[in-house]
Amino acid sequence: MLKEPKISLIIPAYNEEKRLNKFLRDVIHYYERHQNQIREIIIVDDGSTDQTKTIPDRLKKSGIPMRVLSHKVNLGKGAAVKTGVSASRGNYIVFMDADGATPIGELPKMINALASHDIAVGNRWLPGAVTQRHSALRRLSGWSYRTYMRLFHLGKVDTMCGFKGYRRHVAVDLFHRLQEPRWLFDTEIAYRAVRRQYSVANVPIRWTSQDGSKLSTWTLIKSAFRIWPLIRRIKKQERKINQS
């Protein structure tokens, strides 16, 4: 058990009024039983047009260290996580998807992994992982995507899993120069981490596919074609940094 609060828990949310309510209730309940683990809960409302940003106020209880940061317009999940990282104060920074696909009860796995690694990544494909309601089409597209990611030395990392943690100085370093504000931010951060030789722990997790996913198979396919240009931009940026 941790002797003092360590975790800044970041929850990016865009039009999640139908799913955030239940997950945030679970997070609050978890905090009440494990206050030594979580220092703060940061919800980043990414320009929602529904009632997403009002949910934390409705659920907030006295003593719960929870706050909402808001984007005026939708900037993308990567931009939302970056906003949370910039505002965080914990020694460890963890982000989780607002749909609750990964239950908050998996957080101790992240804490244990970060005790000995710079980065911890939830992994739905490793032995020991438990996935539910994962369609055959999504499994096939996931396998294809992972195979493709081997070209960038990222085949072992579940880049699209919405449960990742970082030691504070690592998160600040990686997100400081983030170029991709939307779905591919995970790939960019993972690629930068490999280039900078940060240690990465792959953590098998429990994960349940939730209704209302915003990441369609078609979006995944289109994103794959954008990886090469993104990698080239990252290499160009880092060459300039090294030369300065």
ChimeraX attribute file (.defattr): number of C-alpha atoms within 10 A of each C-alpha:
attribute: neighborCount
match mode: 1-to-1
recipient: residues
	/A:1	9
	/A:2	11
	/A:3	7
	/A:4	11
	/A:5	16
	/A:6	21
	/A:7	27
	/A:8	26
	/A:9	25
	/A:10	27
	/A:11	27
	/A:12	30
	/A:13	26
	/A:14	24
	/A:15	19
	/A:16	20
	/A:17	19
	/A:18	14
	/A:19	18
	/A:20	24
	/A:21	19
	/A:22	13
	/A:23	19
	/A:24	22
	/A:25	15
	/A:26	16
	/A:27	17
	/A:28	20
	/A:29	12
	/A:30	16
	/A:31	19
	/A:32	13
	/A:33	9
	/A:34	13
	/A:35	17
	/A:36	15
	/A:37	21
	/A:38	24
	/A:39	23
	/A:40	22
	/A:41	24
	/A:42	24
	/A:43	27
	/A:44	27
	/A:45	26
	/A:46	26
	/A:47	19
	/A:48	19
	/A:49	15
	/A:50	12
	/A:51	13
	/A:52	22
	/A:53	24
	/A:54	13
	/A:55	17
	/A:56	18
	/A:57	11
	/A:58	9
	/A:59	13
	/A:60	15
	/A:61	11
	/A:62	6
	/A:63	7
	/A:64	15
	/A:65	16
	/A:66	18
	/A:67	13
	/A:68	18
	/A:69	16
	/A:70	17
	/A:71	16
	/A:72	11
	/A:73	11
	/A:74	17
	/A:75	14
	/A:76	20
	/A:77	24
	/A:78	23
	/A:79	23
	/A:80	26
	/A:81	26
	/A:82	23
	/A:83	21
	/A:84	25
	/A:85	23
	/A:86	12
	/A:87	13
	/A:88	21
	/A:89	15
	/A:90	18
	/A:91	15
	/A:92	27
	/A:93	29
	/A:94	30
	/A:95	22
	/A:96	23
	/A:97	19
	/A:98	24
	/A:99	26
	/A:100	23
	/A:101	21
	/A:102	24
	/A:103	18
	/A:104	18
	/A:105	12
	/A:106	16
	/A:107	22
	/A:108	12
	/A:109	14
	/A:110	24
	/A:111	23
	/A:112	14
	/A:113	19
	/A:114	21
	/A:115	12
	/A:116	13
	/A:117	17
	/A:118	21
	/A:119	26
	/A:120	26
	/A:121	26
	/A:122	29
	/A:123	26
	/A:124	23
	/A:125	20
	/A:126	15
	/A:127	10
	/A:128	12
	/A:129	14
	/A:130	14
	/A:131	16
	/A:132	11
	/A:133	11
	/A:134	12
	/A:135	10
	/A:136	9
	/A:137	10
	/A:138	15
	/A:139	12
	/A:140	12
	/A:141	16
	/A:142	18
	/A:143	14
	/A:144	13
	/A:145	19
	/A:146	19
	/A:147	14
	/A:148	14
	/A:149	20
	/A:150	12
	/A:151	10
	/A:152	15
	/A:153	13
	/A:154	17
	/A:155	15
	/A:156	14
	/A:157	24
	/A:158	26
	/A:159	24
	/A:160	21
	/A:161	17
	/A:162	22
	/A:163	27
	/A:164	24
	/A:165	29
	/A:166	25
	/A:167	22
	/A:168	21
	/A:169	12
	/A:170	18
	/A:171	21
	/A:172	16
	/A:173	13
	/A:174	18
	/A:175	20
	/A:176	12
	/A:177	14
	/A:178	16
	/A:179	17
	/A:180	18
	/A:181	17
	/A:182	16
	/A:183	17
	/A:184	22
	/A:185	23
	/A:186	20
	/A:187	22
	/A:188	23
	/A:189	21
	/A:190	23
	/A:191	20
	/A:192	21
	/A:193	19
	/A:194	15
	/A:195	12
	/A:196	11
	/A:197	10
	/A:198	14
	/A:199	13
	/A:200	20
	/A:201	21
	/A:202	20
	/A:203	25
	/A:204	20
	/A:205	25
	/A:206	18
	/A:207	23
	/A:208	17
	/A:209	16
	/A:210	14
	/A:211	11
	/A:212	11
	/A:213	8
	/A:214	9
	/A:215	10
	/A:216	11
	/A:217	14
	/A:218	10
	/A:219	11
	/A:220	17
	/A:221	13
	/A:222	11
	/A:223	14
	/A:224	16
	/A:225	10
	/A:226	11
	/A:227	16
	/A:228	12
	/A:229	9
	/A:230	17
	/A:231	16
	/A:232	10
	/A:233	13
	/A:234	18
	/A:235	13
	/A:236	11
	/A:237	13
	/A:238	14
	/A:239	11
	/A:240	9
	/A:241	9
	/A:242	7
	/A:243	6
	/A:244	6
